[in-house]
Amino acid sequence: MRLIVGLGNPGSEYARTRHNAGFMVLDRLAQRHGLADDKPKLKFHAECREGRVLDHRVALLKPMTYMNRSGLTVGEARSFYKLDPDDILIVVDETALPVGRIRIRPSGSAGGHNGLSDIELSLGTRAYPRLRVGVDEPPQRVAKKDYVLGRFTPDQVLRMESTLDRACDCIECWLGDDIDAVMARYNSPE
């Protein structure tokens, strides 16, 4: 079993916002592999879809705890499935990357991201894979919080379409390949 967790905030007011890039990737991955056909279960304080992605058994989780409490979901799911941290991939928005770029790493810092900070506390380690999805930096004079909770511009929406597909390709590769090979393939611009 592998656990793939897309970070975001529940509720229609947050749908399609930059901070929900993780939710958007998981929705695209679920559609791609026929896991979006049924209503998700509510499990681990999250929307949970279990099934197969390629030949791998997975659980796709979208925490319903709000971003800053994502560790609760990850911790409960990790205990239930008895997973090592390297079997858990967190998909998260990243303002330090432009829209169109993704970056996967086997570990790292939270980088000021409250969702990742809470997951670190829950897992007791920084050594878990994370896939960062670029959402562009906020313009000057726009607070980062306001920016990430805002919706994508029309130009960003167009660029996000291919980014979501690339992120799904990266996740599929992560499921079956060495993380170093995945980084070499997906961390550079297309």
Secondary structure, DSSP 8 states (H G I E B T S, - for coil): -EEEEE----SGGGTTBGGGHHHHHHHHHHHHTT-SSS--EEETTEEEEEEEETTEEEEEEEESS-GGGHHHHHHHHHHHHT--GGGEEEEEEETTS-TT-EEEESS---TT-HHHHHHHHHHT-S-S-EEEEE-----TTS-HHHHHTSB--HHHHHHHHHHHHHHHHHHHHHHHS-HHHHHHHHSS--
